[in-house]
Amino acid sequence: MLGSKILPSRTWALLDGLRQWKPAYSPHIQICLLQQQFKSWQRILSTSGAKCAKNQRLKQKRAISEKKLTRYFVDHRRVCVTGGRGGQGINSFYSEPRKEFGGPDGGNGGDGGHVILKADQQIKSLASVLSLYRGFDGERGRSKNCYGATGGYTYIKVPVGTVVKADGKIVADLAQHGEEYVAAYGGTGGKGNRFFLSNENRAPMTATLGESGQERVLHLELKTMAHAGLVGFPNAGKSSLLRAISNAKPTVAPYPFTTLNPHVGIVHYQDYEQVAVADVPGIIRGAHLNRGLGLAFLRHIEHCCFLLFVVDLSVSEPWIQLQDLKYELEQYEEGLSKRPHAVIGNKIDLPQSKANLLLLKERVEQRVIPLSALTGDNLEALLLHLRDLYDAYVSTEQSHRQNPVKW
């Protein structure tokens, strides 16, 4: 009975015919015909049973490229904000069968919605902030003295520590979680003819339109991009080093200027402290004169608490790289090169690097941490020194009664 429900009567007639079928072909051809017939029966059974339908393979989605999966860290954004327009008032008169001349009853329009910046500690970058925002418009007034609804507020979530600038001047500093700043006010709603009722004018015919919302162009900047910034010339191995100590996946390639946007990786410690390390795109000589993308790169370094100078030990005279890096930072902003920092000698796995390391230690007063981002040699020394710099930064901020940036 169950088989008659699963297979149609036409298929059962075909099976009965196969029982009486006498082979007229070779055994190999008979096997091929029976296999094709079995596949058609299996197709019918699989579509009829729910359990077999689950076993059907789904179409696989296209693999997303690494470029689309990469989220760049953004610490500067230009935003145009416009408040919502106020709703218009209406011109209306009350009228009913036994009260024909009831007087004006046109309500006022609702006010436009504000655009508000709100600091959120869950947001770490300005990458999600769009370049244009517009508030919701207020609704128009209605008859029977009904006012229009006010437009809803538009909230823009920004990271804690965002500085808001207008015309080059700081207008807000969102340093605490939940702190808000009204970026653009909504327009006032229009007046209905009920508003103009007076003893001199008992039947006003005037109704006004709503005002336009405030329009501003703001510049958002993060005071702190990351705790540590990797500073070095192109192809020094900064991206490879960030890959080795964190889960960040910046692009790595054997040619200069592979990294065009900063990436931030998080270094996790056993006591659940997290240190943010930024891979700043490579600096070239003359960057303070805005050669290449110099000023944009140097601005990222300005927002780091302490620095990690990455020097390529495989080149001749690597101490010249360190001098040039400090010179470019000092020319961009006085005192920037004197921030707490560490010197990292990368590519120690190459044969010529060991001899250059001894020469570098003779000419540099600070401690040099030799390592290899490719093989992972001596990464533990870097992580321990990085934690020491982070602890010193936290203690300094707390001594000044300021909240250190936590990730």
KOLBADREN-923157 format. One record per atom (N, C-alpha, C): x, y, z. Coordinates in steps of 0.02 Angstrom, whole numbers, plus 32768, in hexadecimal, padded with zeros to 4 digits. Atoms other than C-alpha are relative to their C-alpha. Example, Ala and Ser with C-alpha at 12.3 -4.5 7.8 and 13.67 -1.06 7.14 Angstrom:
802D7FC58000/82677F1F8186/802D803C8000/7FD67FC57FFD/82AC7FCB8165/7FD980378025/
! end
This chain:
80297FC48000/800080008000/802B803F8000/7FD57FC57FFE/808D80768028/8021800D7FBD/7FE07FF78041/80E280567F81/7FD1801D7FCD/80307FE58030/8043807D7F21/7FF5804A800B/80087FB87FF3/803B81277F78/803D80277FE7/7FC37FDC8013/80F081537F51/800780027FB4/7FF780038048/80F7811A7E9A/7FBC80057FDD/803F7FFC8026/807081487E1B/7FF17FBE7FDC/8016803E8021/800D80C27DBF/80257FF37FC0/7FDB80078040/806B80E47D1D/80437FDE800C/7FC0801F7FF1/810F80B47D71/7FF97FB68011/800C80487FF0/80C680127DB6/7FF37FD87FC0/800B80238040/808B7FE57D07/80427FF47FDC/7FBE8009801F/813C80017CC9/80287FC98022/7FDD80367FDD/81817F8E7D50/7FE57FBB7FED/801D80408015/81067F057D21/80187FED7FBA/7FE7800F8043/813F7F167C6E/80487FE98001/7FBA80147FFC/81F57F037CA2/80067FB78017/7FFE80467FEA/81CD7E5D7CF7/7FF87FCF7FC5/800C802B803A/818F7E167C53/8030800F7FC6/7FD47FE98037/821A7E697BED/80377FCC7FF5/7FCD80318013/828D7DF47B91/803C80267FE3/7FC57FDA8017/83407E307B73/800C7FF87FB6/7FF280008048/835E7E627AC0/804380227FF2/7FC07FDD8008/84057EBD7AE0/80367FD98025/7FC7801F7FDC/84AF7E8F7B21/7FFA800E804A/80047FF47FB7/84C67E837BDF/801780458015/7FE77FBD7FED/85297F267BE6/7FCB80367FF2/80357FCF8011/849E7F897B8E/7FC67FF88030/8037800B7FD1/841D7F397C00/800F80218044/7FEE7FE17FC0/847B7F747C9B/7FFA804C7FFC/80057FB78008/848680277C57/7FB880168000/80487FED8002/83CA802C7C33/7FE17FFA8045/801C80087FBD/83A17FEA7CE0/80198037802F/7FE67FCA7FD6/8413806D7D32/7FDC80417FF2/80257FC48010/83BC80FB7CD4/7FBA7FFE801C/804380067FE6/831280B87D06/80008007804D/7FFC7FFB7FB7/834A80A97DBC/800980488017/7FF67FB97FEF/8385815F7DBD/7FBE80267FFC/80407FDE8006/82DA81997D80/7FD27FEE803A/802880137FC6/828481347E0B/80198023803F/7FE37FDF7FC5/82FD817C7E8C/7FED804A8003/80137FBA8003/82D4822C7E50/7FB880098017/80467FFB7FEC/821A820B7E68/7FF97FF6804B/8004800E7FB8/823481C27F16/801C80398029/7FE07FCB7FD9/82A782517F4F/7FD4803D8004/802B7FC67FFE/822982D67F21/7FC17FF38028/803D800F7FDC/819C827B7F79/800B7FFC804C/7FF280067FB9/81F282628022/8023803D801B/7FE17FC57FE3/821E82F28096/80477FF28017/7FBE80117FE9/82B3829580DC/80327FFF7FC7/7FD380028039/82FD827A8030/800A80467FE3/7FF97FBC801A/82DC832F8000/803480278026/7FCE7FDD7FDA/834C836A808E/80477FEF7FE9/7FBE80168015/83DB83058046/8017801F7FBE/7FED7FE0803F/83D783677FA4/80328038800E/7FCD7FCD7FF6/847083D77F95/7FE780457FEC/80127FBC8010/845384917F9D/803780207FD5/7FCF7FDD802A/84A785057F22/802F8028802C/7FCF7FDD7FD7/854785477F6C/800680497FEA/7FF87FB9800E/855B86037F7B/8046800F7FE7/7FBF7FEA8019/85E6865E7F26/802D80158039/7FD17FEC7FCC/868086747F90/800F804B7FFA/7FF47FB87FFF/8695872A7FC4/804B800C8000/7FB97FF28005/873C87737F97/801A801F8041/7FE17FE47FC3/87B687A8801F/7FFB804C8001/80047FB78002/87AB885C7FE4/7FBD8018801A/80427FEC7FE8/86F088638007/7FF87FF1804B/800680117FB9/8704880F80B0/8028802F802C/7FD57FD67FD9/8788888C80E8/7FDB80408016/801D7FC37FE5/87488917815A/8039802E8014/7FCB7FD27FF2/87BF89AA8158/7FEE802A803D/80097FD47FC6/87D68A1381F4/7FFF80487FE7/80087FBA8015/879A8AC681DA/7FFE802A803F/7FFE7FD37FC6/87C68B4E8258/7FF180487FED/80117FBC8016/878F8BE681F2/7FC87FFA7FCD/803A8003802D/86EB8C07819B/7FE180467FFA/80237FC1800E/86978C9D8149/7FB67FEF7FF5/804680118000/85DB8C9B8165/7FD7803F7FF4/80307FCB800D/85518D0A8120/7FBE7FEC8020/803D80107FDB/84BB8D0D8196/7FCD80377FF3/80377FD1800C/84128D5D8175/7FC57FEB802C/803A800E7FD7/83838D6981F1/7FC17FF77FD6/803F800B8024/82D48D3481C0/7FD880407FF8/80297FC6800E/825D8DB18175/7FBF7FFD8029/803E7FFD7FDA/81C98DEA81DC/7FC37FF77FD3/803E800A8026/811B8DB881A4/7FD980417FF7/80257FC3800E/80A88E3B8159/7FBE80018026/80427FF77FE2/80108E8181B1/7FCB80027FC9/803580038032/7F698E70815A/7FCB8035800E/80367FCE7FFD/7ED98EE58137/7FBE7FD97FFF/803D80287FFB/7E378E958173/7FCE8023802D/80367FE47FD8/7D8E8EC981BA/7FD17FC98016/802C80337FE4/7D1D8E65822C/7FBA80097FE5/80447FFC801B/7C748E3B81E3/7FDC7FBE800D/802B803A7FF6/7BE78DC58211/7FB880157FF1/80437FEE8016/7B2D8DBE81E7/7FDF80378029/80227FCD7FD7/7AF28E27827B/802F80378016/7FD07FCA7FF0/7B8E8E92828A/8029800D7FC3/7FE17FF88042/7BBA8ECD81DE/803E802A8003/7FC67FD37FFB/7C338F578210/80217FF68044/7FE080117FC1/7C9A8F048298/80428023800D/7FC17FDD7FF6/7D358F6D827E/803B7FD87FE7/7FC48022801A/7DE88F41824C/80157FC78030/7FE780387FD7/7E2B8E988288/803D7FDF7FE0/7FC4801B801F/7ECA8E818222/80397FFA8033/7FCB800B7FCF/7F558E35828D/804580117FE5/7FBB7FF18012/800E8E5C828E/80247FC07FE8/7FD680398016/808F8DED8238/80327FED8036/7FCE80187FCF/810A8D83829C/804680197FF0/7FBA7FEB8009/81BE8DB582B6/80287FC97FDF/7FD38030801F/82478D618251/802D7FDE8033/7FD680267FD3/82B58CDD82A2/804880178000/7FBA7FED7FFA/83638D0282E2/802D7FC67FE8/7FCA8031800E/84038CA982AA/80308003803A/7FDB80017FC1/84628C738347/803A7FCF7FFB/7FC5802B7FFA/85118C2D835D/80007FE28046/800280237FC0/85188BAB83E8/803D7FD38006/7FC480287FF4/85B68B5E8431/7FEC7FBA8018/800F80467FEE/85B08AA0843D/80417FDB8007/7FC180227FF4/863A8A39848A/80087FC07FD7/7FFB803A802B/861089A68418/801A80117FBA/7FE87FE98041/86418A0D837F/804980148007/7FB87FF27FFB/86FD8A138361/801C80277FC5/7FE77FDF803C/870B8A6582B5/7FC8802A7FE2/80307FD58024/86B78AEA824B/7FEF7FE37FBC/800D801E8041/86A98A6F81BA/7FB57FFA7FF2/80498008800A/85ED8A5981D6/7FDC80427FF9/80207FBE8006/85CB8B1581D3/7FFD80147FB7/800A7FEB8046/85838B4F812D/801380497FF7/7FEB7FBB800F/85AD8BF380D8/7FC580307FFE/803B7FD58005/84F98C3580D4/7FC97FE4802C/803980127FD6/846D8C328154/7FCC80377FFD/80387FD18002/83C28C828150/7FCC7FEA8033/803280107FCE/83448C8B81DD/7FBB7FF57FE2/8044800D8017/828F8C5581CF/7FD680408002/802B7FC58005/82118CD88199/7FC47FF9802F/803D80007FD8/81818D0A8209/7FC27FF97FD5/803E80098026/80D08CDF81D4/7FD880417FFE/802A7FC48008/80568D638198/7FC77FFE8033/80387FFC7FD2/7FCB8DA28208/7FC07FE47FE1/8040801B8017/7F1A8D6181FD/7FC7802C8019/803B7FDB7FEB/7E6C8DA38213/7FEE7FED8048/8016800A7FBB/7E128DA882BB/8038800D8032/7FCA7FE87FD5/7EAA8DFE8308/80327FC98011/7FCF80367FF5/7F168D6282F7/804580167FE7/7FBC7FEE8012/7FD08D8482F7/80227FC47FDD/7FDA80358021/80468D228287/80357FE2802F/7FCF80227FD5/80BE8CA582D4/8046801B7FF2/7FBB7FE98006/81718CD982F4/802A7FC97FE0/7FD480318020/81F58C858288/802E7FDE8032/7FD580267FD3/825B8BFD82DD/804980157FFB/7FBA7FEE7FFE/830E8C198310/802A7FCD7FD9/7FD1802B8024/839B8BD382A5/80417FFD8028/7FC480097FD7/84288B8C830F/80397FE47FD5/7FC380178021/84D98B7682CB/802E7FE78037/7FD5801D7FCD/85408B008336/804A80097FEB/7FB97FF3800C/85F68B338343/80287FE3803A/7FD8801C7FC9/86878AED83AB/800A80338038/7FEF7FD47FC8/86AE8B328456/804380207FF3/7FC37FDB800F/87328BB98445/7FFE80237FBD/80077FDE8040/86ED8C0683A5/7FFD804B800B/7FFE7FB77FFD/87148CBE838D/7FDB801B7FC3/80297FE38035/86968D238327/801980477FF3/7FE77FBF8014/86D88DB882C6/7FD2801F7FCB/80277FDA8031/86798E3E8265/8027803F7FF0/7FD97FC68016/86D88EC18200/804480038023/7FBF80037FE1/877B8E87824E/80018007804B/80047FF77FB8/873E8EA08301/7FDE7FC48020/801D80397FDC/87178E188380/7FBE80178020/80427FEF7FE4/865D8E1E83AB/7FE77FCC8031/801580357FD2/864C8D7A840A/80377FCD8007/7FD180357FF1/86B68CF5845C/7FDA7FC98024/802980377FE5/86578C528477/802F7FCF8022/7FCE80277FDC/86C78C0684FC/7FE17FCA802D/802180307FD4/86458BA1855F/7FCC7FD87FD9/8032802B8020/85D58B10852F/7FB9801D800A/80447FE57FFD/85248B4C8507/7FFC804B7FF8/80017FB78008/85568C0284F3/7FE680127FBB/80207FEE803E/84F38C5B846C/801080497FEE/7FF77FBC801A/85098CF583FF/7FD180097FC4/802F7FF28036/84828D418390/8027801E7FC6/7FD97FE9803A/84D88D4F82E8/7FD980307FD5/802B7FD4802A/84458DA0828C/7FBA7FFF801E/80447FFA7FE5/83A08DE082D0/7FCD7FFD7FC8/803680028030/82FE8DBE8278/7FDC80427FFB/80247FC2800B/82948E498230/7FBF80038028/803F7FF67FDB/81FD8E92828B/7FC57FF47FD2/803C800E8028/81528E5A8250/7FDA80407FEF/80287FC78015/80E08ED181F2/7FC18009802C/803B7FEF7FD8/80498F278242/7FC07FF77FD6/804180058021/7F958EFA8217/7FD88041800A/80277FC17FFC/7F0E8F7E8202/7FE180098045/80197FF87FBC/7ED18F5C82B5/802F802C8028/7FCF7FD97FDC/7F728FAD82F3/7FF5804B7FF5/80097FB98012/7F439053829E/7FBB801B8014/80427FE97FEB/7E96905E82EC/800780388034/80007FC77FD1/7E7891048346/7FBC80227FFD/80407FDC8001/7DEB917A836F/7FF8802A7FC2/80047FD8803C/7E1591E482D9/7FF87FD57FC2/8004802C803A/7E22914E8263/7FE07FBE8017/8024803A7FE8/7D9D90CB828A/80027FC67FCE/7FFD80348032/7DB6906A81E8/804280057FD9/7FBF7FFA8022/7E71906781C0/80087FCC7FC9/7FF4802D8039/7EA3901B811A/804B7FF37FF7/7FB780058005/7F5E90178140/80197FBF801F/7FDD803C7FE7/7FC78F798155/804780027FE5/7FBA7FFA8014/80858F728150/801F7FBB7FF5/7FDA803E800C/80FF8EF08112/80337FF48038/7FCD80107FCF/817C8E968180/8044801A7FEB/7FBD7FE7800D/822D8ED6818F/802F7FC67FEE/7FCE80338012/82C18E798145/802D7FF1803C/7FD380137FC9/83358E1B81BA/8045801E7FF8/7FBC7FE68000/83E28E5481E9/802E7FD47FD6/7FD28025802B/84698E21816E/804880128012/7FBB7FF47FEA/851F8E0C81A5/802E7FCC7FE1/7FCB802D8016/85C18DBD816B/802F7FF8803B/7FD8800E7FC5/861E8D6981FA/803A7FD27FEE/7FC5802C8008/86C88D158206/80077FD98041/7FFA802C7FC6/86D38C80827B/80467FE38002/7FBD801C7FF7/877B8C4982BF/80027FDA8041/7FF580277FC4/87AE8BC5833C/803F80198023/7FC57FEA7FDB/88238C0383C4/80327FC78005/7FD4803A7FFA/88698B5383D7/7FEC7FCD7FCB/800C80318034/88768AE38340/800C7FBA801B/7FEE80407FE3/88CB8A53839B/8033800D8037/7FCE7FF77FCC/893E8A36842E/804680077FE2/7FBE8001801E/89D88A0F83C5/7FFB80087FB4/7FFF7FF78048/8A038A448314/80427FE57FE3/7FC4801B8022/8A7B89E482A2/801780337FCC/7FE57FCC802B/8AE88A66824E/803D7FE57FDD/7FC780188025/8B618A3A81C4/7FFA80117FB6/7FFF7FF48047/8B938A4E810F/7FDB7FC87FDB/802180358025/8B3A89EB8086/802A7FC07FFD/7FE180428003/8B6089308084/802C7FF1803C/7FDB80107FC3/8BA689328135/7FE57FC48024/801E803B7FE1/8B3088A48165/7FCD80118035/80327FEC7FCD/8AAD890381CA/7FC17FD57FFB/803C80298008/8A1988A58181/800C7FB88015/7FF080457FEC/8A6E87FD8199/80057FFB804C/7FFA80007FB8/8A94882B824D/7FBB80048021/80447FFC7FE4/89DF885C826E/7FDB7FBE7FF8/801E80428009/89A687B68225/801B7FCE8034/7FE180307FD4/8A1F875A8298/7FE980088049/80117FF57FB9/89E787AA833D/7FB68009800C/80497FF77FF8/892B87BF831C/7FDC7FD97FCB/802A80228031/889B877D82B6/7FF1802C7FC3/800B7FD4803A/889F880F823B/801E7FE17FC1/7FEA801E803F/88B587E08184/800E80377FCC/7FEF7FD08035/890588728127/80227FDD7FC6/7FE2801D803B/894188508077/804D80038004/7FB780057FFE/89F68817806B/80187FEE7FBA/7FE5800C8043/8A59881F7FC8/8047801C7FFD/7FBA7FEA8003/8B1188357F96/800B803E7FD5/7FF47FC18024/8AFF88E47F50/7FEB8039802E/800F7FC87FD3/8AF789927FA0/7FB780167FFC/80437FE37FFA/8A5589E47FD7/7FC97FCC7FF3/803580328003/89F389437FE4/7FC48016802A/80357FE87FD3/8990898D8076/7FF280497FF0/80147FBC8010/89318A288042/7FD0801D8035/802C7FE97FCB/88BB8A3280D8/80167FE08041/7FEA801D7FC0/88E08A188191/7FD57FC68015/802380397FE3/88B1897381E1/80107FFE804B/7FF880057FB8/88998956829B/7FF77FB78015/800480447FE4/88BD88AF82F0/80008004804C/800580027FB7/8897888183A4/802C7FC8801B/7FD580317FDF/891A8829840E/7FE07FEE8043/802180177FC4/88CA87C08497/80337FE38031/7FD6801A7FCB/891E879A853D/7FD77FD3802F/802280317FD6/88F6871685BF/7FD480208036/802A7FDE7FCE/88AF8795863B/7FC880287FDF/80377FE48026/883087C885B5/800A804A7FEE/7FF17FBD801A/8886886D858E/800A7FFC7FB5/7FFB7FFE8049/887F889F84D7/802580407FEB/7FD77FC98018/8900890D8482/7FF680067FB5/800C7FF48047/88D5895983D9/803F80187FDE/7FC47FEE8027/89638962835A/7FEA80117FBA/80137FE88042/894F89C682B9/80397FF87FCF/7FD080058037/89A8899F8216/7FF9803F7FD6/80037FC08024/89C98A4E81D3/80247FF77FBE/7FDE80058041/89F28A568118/804580208001/7FBA7FED7FFF/8AA98A6E80F0/800D804A7FF3/7FEB7FBA8008/8AFB8B1880FF/803C80047FD2/7FC67FF6802C/8B748B59807C/802380408015/7FDB7FC37FF2/8BF88BE08087/7FDD803B7FE0/80257FC68017/8BA78C8A8078/7FB57FFB800B/804880087FF3/8B008C4F80BC/7FE2803E8020/801A7FC37FDF/8AEF8CEE8126/7FF380377FCD/800F7FD08036/8AEE8D4E8080/7FC77FE77FD5/803B801E8021/8A568CE6804D/80137FDD7FBF/7FED8029803A/8AB78C7D7FD1/7FDF7FBC8006/8027803E7FFE/8A568BE37FA2/7FBF800D8024/803A7FF47FD4/89CE8BD58026/801980108046/7FDD7FF67FC2/8A3E8C1780AD/7FD6801B8039/80267FE17FCA/89CA8C888111/7FC97FD28019/8035802F7FEB/89408C068111/801D7FC9802B/7FE080357FD9/89BA8B828153/8015801B8044/7FE77FE37FC1/8A058BF581D7/7FC68010802F/803A7FF17FD6/89588C248216/7FEB7FC28027/8011803D7FDC/89388B6E8242/80307FF4803A/7FCF800A7FCA/89D88B6782A8/7FF380308039/800E7FCE7FCC/89A48C048306/7FCD7FE78032/803580187FD5/89108BA5834F/80127FC18026/7FEB803B7FDB/89778B18839C/802080158042/7FE77FF07FBD/89A98B138454/804C7FF68004/7FB8800C8004/8A568AC68438/80107FDF7FBE/7FEC80138044/8ABA8A9283A0/802F7FC48001/7FD38038800B/8B1489F8835F/8023800C7FBE/7FDA7FF4803D/8B9D8A2582E2/80187FBD7FE4/7FED803E8020/8BB48993826A/8037800F7FCD/7FC67FF4802A/8C5F898F8216/80117FBF7FDC/7FED803A8028/8C928919818A/804B7FF4800A/7FBA800F7FF3/8D3588C681C1/80247FE57FC3/7FDF801D803B/8D57887E8114/802080367FD4/7FE27FCB8028/8D84892880CA/803F80198022/7FC27FE57FE4/8E2C897B80E0/7FF080408027/80097FC67FD4/8E3789FE816B/7FB780088016/80467FF97FEB/8D8C89DE81BB/7FF380398030/800A7FC87FD2/8DA98A67823C/7FEE80407FDC/80157FC68028/8D938AE581B0/7FB480027FFA/804980028003/8CDE8AAB81A1/7FE1801C803F/801B7FE77FC1/8CBF8ACD8259/8009804C8006/7FF57FB77FFE/8D0B8B7C824C/7FCF80247FD2/802E7FE0802F/8CA28BA581B3/7FB87FFE801A/804580057FE5/8C028B678206/7FF480338037/80087FCF7FCA/8C1D8BD182A0/800180477FE6/7FFE7FBD801D/8C488C678235/7FBD80127FE0/80417FF28020/8BA68C5981D1/7FCA800D8034/80317FF67FCB/8B3F8C4A8270/800A80438022/7FF27FC27FDE/8B958CDE82C0/7FEF803D7FD4/80117FC9802C/8B7D8D4C8227/7FB480087FF9/80497FFB8003/8AC48D228223/7FE3801E803F/80177FE67FBF/8AA68D4382DC/80397FFB8032/7FC97FFE7FD1/8B258D78835C/7FF07FD5803D/8009802D7FC7/8B398CF483E3/7FE07FBE7FF0/8021803F8012/8AE48C698382/80317FC68003/7FCF80377FFF/8B848C038372/80187FEF8047/7FEA800C7FBB/8BA28C12842F/7FCC7FDC8029/803180287FDB/8B088BB0845E/801F7FBE8014/7FE580427FED/8B268B0A84B8/80007FD17FC4/7FF98028803D/8B658A938433/80307FC6800C/7FD180398000/8BC689F4840F/801A7FF87FB9/7FE0800B8040/8C3D89C68382/7FFF7FB57FF1/800680468014/8C1A89238326/80297FF47FC2/7FD88013803A/8C9988D582B2/7FE27FC27FE0/802380378022/8C3788688238/802E7FDD7FCE/7FDE802A8031/8C7387DF81C0/80447FE8801A/7FC2801A7FE3/8CF687988236/80117FBC7FE3/7FF38042801C/8CE586F181DB/802D80037FC2/7FD47FFA803A/8D4887348145/804980028016/7FBA80067FEA/8E048715814A/80238043800C/7FDD7FC07FF8/8E3C87CB8136/7FE480298039/80207FD87FCC/8DC8880781C2/80257FFC8042/7FDF80077FBF/8E2F87C48254/803B80318006/7FC87FD07FFD/8EC6882E8226/7FE680478007/801D7FBD7FFB/8E5888C88210/7FE2800D8044/801D7FF67FBE/8E0688A982B8/803480198032/7FCC7FEA7FD3/8EAC88BD8314/8012804A7FF3/7FF17FBA800F/8ECF896082B8/7FC8802F8016/80397FD77FEB/8E20899F82DF/8000800B804B/7FFF7FF97FB7/8E32897E839A/803780308016/7FCB7FD17FEE/8ED589E1839C/7FEC80487FF6/80127FBB8011/8E828A7C8352/7FBD8016801C/80427FEF7FE4/8DDA8A7683AC/80037FF8804B/7FFF80037FB8/8DC58A9C8464/7FC87FD4801B/803880287FE8/8D1C8A478475/800D7FB57FF5/7FFD80498008/8D02898C8483/7FE57FED7FBB/801680198041/8CF4893583DB/7FE87FB88008/801D80437FFB/8C82889C83D1/80067FDF7FBC/7FFB80228041/8CBC882A8343/7FCD7FC77FFD/803280358009/8C3787B782FD/7FF67FF37FB5/801280118044/8BF387678260/7FB47FF67FFE/804880078006/8B3D87828235/7FED7FC57FD5/800E8039802C/8B4A86F881B3/80047FBE8024/7FF6803F7FDC/8B8C866D8222/7FE680018047/80197FFB7FBB/8B4C86AF82C9/80367FFE8035/7FC980007FCF/8BF886B7831C/7FFC803E802D/7FFA7FCB7FCD/8BFF871E83BD/7FC2802D8003/803D7FD77FFA/8B4A875B83B3/7FEB80088049/80127FFB7FB9/8B378739846E/801E803E8020/7FE07FC57FE4/8BB387C38497/7FDB803F7FEC/80267FC68016/8B4E883E842F/7FBE80068027/80407FFE7FDD/8AAA880E8483/800980168049/7FF47FEB7FBB/8AF688238531/8010804A8004/7FEF7FB98000/8B4088CC8506/7FC3802B7FEE/803D7FDC8012/8A9C890184B6/7FD28008803D/80297FFC7FC4/8A4288D88558/801C80338032/7FE17FCE7FD4/8AC0894085BB/7FEE80477FEA/80127FBE8019/8A9D89D6854B/7FB7800F800E/80477FF67FF3/89E289BD8560/7FF3800E8049/80097FF57FB8/89EC89B1861E/801980468014/7FE87FBD7FF1/8A548A508623/7FCF80357FE8/80327FD0801A/89D38AA985B7/7FC38003802E/803A80017FD3/89448A71862A/800E80248041/7FEF7FDF7FC1/899E8AA986C7/8008804B7FF8/7FF87FB8800C/89C88B52867A/7FBC80217FF9/80437FE38007/89128B718648/7FDC80028043/802280017FC0/88D38B3F86F3/801E80328030/7FE17FCE7FD5/89518BB0874A/7FE880467FEF/801C7FBF8014/890A8C4286E5/7FB480018006/804980057FF4/885A8C0B8718/7FD97FFF7FBF/802280088041/882B8BDD8666/7FF57FB57FF5/80118046800F/87DB8B3E8626/80297FE77FC5/7FDB801A803A/88528AD785BA/7FD27FDD7FD0/8029801F8034/880E8A948517/80047FB58007/800480497FFA/87D489E08529/7FE07FE37FC1/801C8022803A/87B08967849B/7FDF7FC08018/
! end
